[in-house]
Structures are given as structure tokens and as C-alpha cells.
Amino acid sequence: MALLSDDPSLARPELEAFWMPFTANRQFKAAPRMVVKAEGMYYTTDDGRRILDGFAGLWCCNAGHCRKPIVEAIQKQAATMDYAPAFQMGQPLAFELASRIARMAPGALDHVFFCNSGSEAVDSALKIALAYHRVRGEGARTRLIGRERGYHGVGFGGISVGGIPSNRKMFGALLAGVDHLPHTHDPARNAYSRGQPQNGAELADALERLIALHDASTIAAVIVEPLAGSTGVLVPPKGYLQRLREITKRHGILLIFDEVITAFGRLGAAFASEVYGVEPDMITFAKGVTSGTVPMGGVVVSGEIHRAFMDGPPGAIELFHGYTYSAHVLACAAGIASLQLYEDEKLFERAARMAPKLEQAMHSLRGAPHVIDVRNQGLVAAVEVAARPGAVGARGYDIFLRCFEDGVLVRQTGDILALAPALIVEEAQIDRMVESLRKALGAVA
Ligand SMILES: Cc1ncc(COP(=O)(O)O)c(C=O)c1O
């Protein structure tokens, strides 16, 4: 057995064993940022400092931290039944949560498949798309279309349709038969847009070219984030999603909205689909469904997709797909309590009400040192700074660190700093977050 504490070169040997995800491990372990407690809008660090959480954890704790009704539901369920298999067995909370989500989902989307993360939700949706065409006798539809700069988690499906080079380049040839739409980021025309940018609907027409290249009969689905979050908050241009919907429908191609970030209130409604007035064929979700408390993800599919599978002999398994922890009973308890809390406190409406405040506060950073763009919609906003020559992301990281030292957690991706606070955020807390950013912008080289 490796005795880590025997290595005298390690400043904090007890931190060595954990290989941290999406983290500069050596940099972090040399100067760790540890949180040990959370309540409402705040974390507490291991040295007792309170940190205002400007990012709802990681786009997920939409109801705020350690909310009593959710905590109690999880505690109660853990003491009543810890686990139940979901294959050929059921437990009532899974059916109740699926019904609730189906009721909240737009239009014809009315069946829910559960998994444990956004990455699994994406893989599930892509597999359902392929299988759907096959059960309908269109098995040649095997191509999947994603988008540059898209983030769809880290499974092989998700990185294949995703468009973030560093998430893809180390991992071989990925899925075959994938193509990508151009991203919609166009600072030359759209910098400092408030809400949806005016320019760029025509970028959806690139799908027509991919269809001309591959032929519609080979394409199963198009997957996009309605608002691209992890790549740095790219709000869809006006009319863009409508055009994607029109083209996909015309060619019998499924449209999947990856709403892992946008579902459950982030844009001021249950789903971004509702905000943009565009109904896809499937929606992936995770994060906010349990307000980040217990891992859970899922896919909401249209009745038409579900019906296509319900056609064979009644004793046959319709979809050979699922996870040991699909509809885990603790996640279901947390999910039901979270959705109830969102409803009781009208948190989606609250997010819509607070959105103009976040917009006004973030856009006040225009003109601050280094700033080259500010963009926002709902309770998501980002400020982008110019990269230091030859050191992309270095200035962004310094700003993130300064904010953390100042007691505010923001999210840094490259030279983009994002805010996506819990939906319970107060106006004064938004001011505090933005002032922290302003101070950091003025202080960094
Ligand atoms: C749009 C989108 N899809 C998928 C994922 C992956 O989710 P997870 O990290 O739960 O696998 C994320 C995570 O941020 C996301 O933003």
C-alpha cells in the first residue's frame, strides 16, 4: 500500500490520492481552496471564511444550499429505503418524479428516462435517437450533429458531438459519423448584447449544407445547448433555434436540446425551450432537478418517440439501456422535494424577476479594464476579458482567484468569468458579486 504521508516533498500529503476532475491538480494542491459547509447563498471555507456563491455550486444548486425541505426528504428516504433496483422493479418515487417532470415539460414531451448525470443524459438521448430511427425502419439514420464550442459532458457520445477541442483531442477517434454546426459566437456583430443577440440566425442554415453533404436519410439527430453554458455563456441569436427546428423537422431529423444547465429555472422558466418558444423532440436535464444535492440526470422524450418503442411484443424489453442507479430513490426524493420547493417559492418566476438586475449589474462592467464583452440571459451572465498574449486563461484565472480571496465564488472558463447564482439570490448579493469582479478587473495585470 502506498503510504502517501511518507513522501516528504508533499506539502499536504492527505490531498494526494484524489485525482481531481477538470482541475490543475498540482496548482490546487499547492494552495487548496476547501469548503466544508454550505447554507443558502454561502459556502464556508475550512478556515472559517464565508464565500458568496455566485455560481450555484456548478450551475446546479438552484434552490440555494442545504435547503431544509430537500435535506429532510433525503434524510427520511435514506432511513426508509436506501436503494431499489430499477430493472424489472419499481419504487413509487420514480413514477411520481417522472410524472412531475413530464407535466412541467413543454408540449408533447411527456416521458422521462432517468440516469445520474448530464453526461449520461446526453449518451442516453443519443442512443434513444439512433434506436428510434431503427425501430421505425430508418436504421440508416446514424449520423449525429453537434456544434462547435458545445459542451455535452464527458462520455464518448458527449465529447463526440461536443465542440471543445481540449475535451476531445486526447481521446482518439471518438464516435464515427459525427459532424458539427458552426458556433454562434460573433463578437464583431454582437458584443455587449443584452439578452439574445440580433445577428446570427442564418448560422442555422449551415445545417442545410450538412444535410446536402450527408443526405438527410443518414442523419439521426442534432444536439445543441439552447444557451451554451460551459463554453462561456453563448446566448442564441434571435431566430436561430427556430430555424434549427424548422430545418430538422422538414428533414425528419430529431432535435435534442441539452438543458443540463438551462432546465429548472436558470432562464426564468422550467425549460429554456419555453423561454425561446421552440419545442425539441428531446430534452436532457441533470443538475437543477435535485438542486445539486444528489446526482441525477435524465431525458424527456416526446410521446411520438416513446410510442415508437412500445410496438413490439409486450413481454419484450423495449430499450436495452439503463443504469444501476437510474431513478435512484434518494435522487427521486431529492428531486420531488426540489421541484416542490421551486413551486412553493415561485423560484422560476423569481429568476425572471431578478434577471434585469443581473443584466444591469454585469453590463456596468463595460469599460472596466480588460473587458471585451458582457453577455447575459435570465440568471446567467458572463464578462469576457482580453487574453494575455501567449497565455490564454491566465488573466481569467487571476480574476477568479482574486474574487475568491475577496469572498465571492465566480466561474472561470478561459478568459470568461460567469455568474449563475441560485435563484434565491438577493439584489444586494448580485451587487456584491459584480463589485468583486470590478475590483479584480482593476487589480489584475
Ligand atoms: C449542457 C451540459 N451537458 C452536459 C453536462 C455534463 O453534466 P455532468 O457533469 O453532470 O455529466 C453539462 C455540465 O456542465 C452541461 O453543461
The ligand as an SDF file (V2000), in Angstrom:
LIG
                    3D

 16 16  0  0  0  0  0  0  0  0999 V2000
  -25.0490   21.3110  -21.3180 C   0  0  0  0  0  0  0  0  0  0  0  0
  -24.3650   20.2770  -20.4860 C   0  0  0  0  0  0  0  0  0  0  0  0
  -24.4890   18.9950  -20.8120 N   0  0  0  0  0  0  0  0  0  0  0  0
  -23.9050   18.0180  -20.1070 C   0  0  0  0  0  0  0  0  0  0  0  0
  -23.1590   18.3150  -18.9960 C   0  0  0  0  0  0  0  0  0  0  0  0
  -22.4870   17.2230  -18.2320 C   0  0  0  0  0  0  0  0  0  0  0  0
  -23.0830   17.0400  -16.9980 O   0  0  0  0  0  0  0  0  0  0  0  0
  -22.3240   16.1640  -15.8930 P   0  0  0  0  0  0  0  0  0  0  0  0
  -21.1250   16.9300  -15.4780 O   0  0  0  0  0  0  0  0  0  0  0  0
  -23.3770   16.0210  -14.8160 O   0  0  0  0  0  0  0  0  0  0  0  0
  -22.0070   14.8480  -16.5160 O   0  0  0  0  0  0  0  0  0  0  0  0
  -23.0160   19.6470  -18.6000 C   0  0  0  0  0  0  0  0  0  0  0  0
  -22.2270   20.0040  -17.4120 C   0  0  0  0  0  0  0  0  0  0  0  0
  -21.9650   21.1450  -17.1150 O   0  0  0  0  0  0  0  0  0  0  0  0
  -23.6140   20.6490  -19.3770 C   0  0  0  0  0  0  0  0  0  0  0  0
  -23.4710   21.9510  -19.0600 O   0  0  0  0  0  0  0  0  0  0  0  0
  1  2  1  0
  2  3  1  0
  2 15  2  0
  3  4  2  0
  4  5  1  0
  5  6  1  0
  5 12  2  0
  6  7  1  0
  7  8  1  0
  8  9  2  0
  8 10  1  0
  8 11  1  0
 12 13  1  0
 12 15  1  0
 13 14  2  0
 15 16  1  0
M  END
$$$$
